[in-house]
Amino acid sequence: MQNGYNGVVLIGDDGRAEVQLADYLFAAKAAPFRYQLAAIGAAMPNRHIFQEIEHSRFFIAGGVPGKKVSREVTAVRNRPSARFYRLDAEQD
C-alpha cells in the first residue's frame, strides 16, 4: 500500500528547484521515501535529490536552468488501518 505524489517543477537559474508538498501528505507515511526524476526538454545527467524531504519539502539540483523536471515521491502507508489490512503484492 503506497501513496504517490507527482508533478512538474521548473529548474531555476542556479540549477536547483524546491518542491513544496502539503504538510498533511506525509503525516501517515513511513520512511523511506522513494524519489523518481525525469528530465523534460533537455538532457540532465547530473540532476539529483539535493536534500531529502524535511518539513514537507525537498530540493533537486544539477538541472538545466529554465527546463522542467517531472518528479514523483512514493511512500508506504503507515496508518493503523493500512497496517491491519496489509495486502500481499504476490500470492501463490
C-alpha positions as CSV (number, residue, x, y, z in Angstrom):
1,M,0.0,0.0,0.0
2,Q,1.7,3.1,-1.2
3,N,0.8,6.7,-1.9
4,G,2.4,8.6,-4.7
5,Y,2.7,12.3,-5.2
6,N,3.9,13.8,-8.5
7,G,4.2,16.9,-10.6
8,V,6.5,19.0,-12.7
9,V,8.9,21.6,-11.4
10,L,10.9,24.3,-13.2
11,I,14.6,24.4,-12.7
12,G,15.9,27.8,-11.5
13,D,18.8,29.9,-12.7
14,D,21.0,28.2,-10.1
15,G,20.2,24.7,-11.5
16,R,18.0,23.9,-8.5
17,A,14.4,23.5,-7.7
18,E,12.4,23.4,-4.5
19,V,9.4,21.0,-4.3
20,Q,6.9,22.1,-1.7
21,L,4.5,19.4,-0.5
22,A,1.3,19.8,1.5
23,D,2.0,19.3,5.2
24,Y,-0.6,16.6,5.6
25,L,0.6,14.4,2.8
26,F,3.3,12.6,4.7
27,A,1.8,12.6,8.2
28,A,0.7,9.0,7.8
29,K,3.5,7.7,5.7
30,A,6.5,5.5,6.7
31,A,10.0,6.4,5.5
32,P,12.0,5.8,3.5
33,F,10.6,7.9,0.7
34,R,11.3,6.9,-2.9
35,Y,12.1,9.5,-5.5
36,Q,11.9,9.4,-9.3
37,L,13.1,12.3,-11.5
38,A,12.8,12.6,-15.3
39,A,14.2,15.4,-17.4
40,I,11.9,17.3,-19.8
41,G,13.2,19.4,-22.7
42,A,17.0,18.7,-22.2
43,A,19.3,16.0,-21.0
44,M,20.2,16.4,-17.3
45,P,22.5,13.6,-16.4
46,N,23.6,15.4,-13.2
47,R,20.1,16.0,-11.7
48,H,19.7,14.5,-8.3
49,I,17.9,14.9,-5.0
50,F,20.0,17.5,-3.2
51,Q,18.1,17.4,0.0
52,E,15.5,14.8,1.0
53,I,12.1,15.6,2.4
54,E,12.2,17.7,5.5
55,H,9.4,20.0,6.7
56,S,7.3,18.9,3.7
57,R,9.7,19.9,1.0
58,F,12.7,18.6,-0.9
59,F,15.3,20.0,-3.3
60,I,16.5,19.0,-6.7
61,A,19.9,20.1,-8.0
62,G,22.0,19.5,-11.2
63,G,19.3,20.6,-13.6
64,V,19.4,22.8,-16.7
65,P,18.1,26.3,-15.9
66,G,14.7,27.1,-17.4
67,K,13.9,23.4,-18.1
68,K,11.4,21.1,-16.4
69,V,11.7,18.0,-14.3
70,S,8.9,15.6,-13.7
71,R,9.1,14.3,-10.2
72,E,7.4,11.6,-8.2
73,V,7.7,10.6,-4.5
74,T,6.2,7.4,-3.1
75,A,5.9,6.2,0.5
76,V,4.4,3.2,2.2
77,R,1.2,4.0,4.1
78,N,1.7,3.7,7.8
79,R,-1.9,4.2,9.2
80,P,-3.2,1.7,11.6
81,S,-5.9,0.5,9.2
82,A,-3.3,0.1,6.4
83,R,-1.1,-2.0,8.6
84,F,-4.0,-4.1,9.8
85,Y,-5.4,-4.7,6.3
86,R,-2.0,-5.1,4.6
87,L,-2.2,-6.6,1.1
88,D,0.4,-9.0,-0.2
89,A,1.8,-7.9,-3.6
90,E,2.1,-11.6,-4.7
91,Q,0.2,-14.7,-3.7
92,D,0.7,-18.3,-4.6
